């Protein structure tokens, strides 16, 4: 595990975007796993700006998003599909057919989950997976007590997640309580993982997922078992780490 600590949110966003650009530069056919939420917004902005400056070409990449709310149409402004187009895909040269996001309104949702998993498998897996982290330690929408063996599946959102996500909706009643999400096993099969976190409200979760027991109660703790994971944090999110007490690689 590596930990990179940046001074603030903007520096964290720049660092992650540069690492993604570097990966795509050396492997133009990169298969990228992407996250939504507030944390990656700055990073997507940086990627668009690298593209505008002709520093990165997205033409050959393929993307798979981690998750989508159940019951939201892809054109719904609260859907992750809308978020991804609005913040990244509409501004870069990725071919539409290379974009994969689970369908929140699929008629057969169980089949949608299996097909999504198979599509990832058929393309040879994810090269670089970007993750955020929930305050309850979720990655994707794999909530506490999830099975580590889970593949892409339908999940019930935790009360804390519903509460946290309500900031993006007009009222609590509108926040979906289910989603379709890559499973822990899907995520753990990625060749490289970058987890980004910013802000003091994530500091306890970051500390526990790095130093604590590996347990489904804190889903991100499973990343301790991944051979190539990098945490990219701002100072606030890293503020509860005692870096002298570990044998973690520091970059
Ligand atoms: C979203 C996702 C979630 C978020 C997490 C943190 O695709 O996978 O795990 O990364 O809920 O969200 P923010 O960044 O809004 O704090």
Boltz pocket constraint, residues with backbone or C-beta under 6 A from the ligand:
constraints:
  - pocket:
      binder: B
      contacts: [[A, 34], [A, 35], [A, 36], [A, 37], [A, 38], [A, 39], [A, 40], [A, 66], [A, 67], [A, 131], [A, 132], [A, 133], [A, 134], [A, 135], [A, 138], [A, 139], [A, 140], [A, 141]]
      max_distance: 6.0
